[in-house]
């Protein structure tokens, strides 16, 4: 399974990167390919390319604020392949977040 994600929190510091780490760790545990873009205090890091998004089986948006480039996910959203969760949920329960993503 190919997973792409974006993480972002209001301050753009701790939770953004903690959510990234939790999602990556859970995906690796399951043997999934994963790429996570962060939009935080350092700006956009590891920015997802459109072809990465297009090839993904699911998109996880672990965001608590508006993110740049939301329109990149319109096609996946129309397909019902975008999961929107709070970054805190991804940090506390990454297994449940991935289970929800699998169910899409």
Residue pairs with C-beta under 8 A, 6 or more apart in sequence:
1 30
1 32
1 33
1 57
1 58
1 102
2 32
2 33
2 34
2 55
2 56
2 57
2 58
3 23
3 27
3 32
3 33
3 34
3 35
3 56
3 57
3 58
3 59
3 60
3 98
3 101
4 34
4 35
4 36
4 37
4 48
4 52
4 53
4 56
4 58
4 59
4 60
5 20
5 23
5 34
5 35
5 36
5 37
5 59
5 60
5 61
5 62
6 36
6 37
6 38
6 39
6 48
6 59
6 60
6 61
6 62
6 63
6 67
7 15
7 16
7 17
7 19
7 20
7 23
7 36
7 37
7 38
7 39
7 40
7 62
7 63
7 87
7 90
8 16
8 38
8 39
8 40
8 62
8 63
8 64
8 65
8 67
8 87
9 15
9 16
9 19
9 40
9 63
9 64
9 65
9 87
10 64
10 65
11 41
12 39
12 40
12 41
12 42
12 65
13 40
13 41
15 64
15 87
15 88
15 91
16 38
16 39
16 40
16 41
16 87
17 38
17 40
18 87
18 91
19 62
19 87
19 88
19 90
19 91
20 36
20 38
22 90
22 91
22 94
23 34
23 36
23 60
23 62
23 90
23 94
23 97
23 98
24 34
24 36
25 94
26 94
26 95
26 97
26 98
27 33
27 34
27 98
28 34
30 98
32 98
35 46
35 48
35 52
36 46
37 44
37 45
37 46
37 47
37 48
38 44
38 45
38 46
39 45
39 63
39 67
39 68
44 68
48 72
50 72
53 59
53 72
53 73
53 76
54 75
56 76
56 81
57 81
58 76
58 81
58 82
58 83
58 101
58 102
58 104
59 73
59 76
59 81
59 82
59 83
60 82
60 83
60 85
60 90
60 97
60 101
61 67
61 73
61 82
61 83
61 84
61 85
62 85
62 86
62 87
62 89
62 90
62 97
63 84
63 87
64 86
64 87
64 88
73 82
76 82
80 104
81 104
82 104
83 97
83 100
83 101
83 104
85 97
85 100
89 96
89 97
90 97
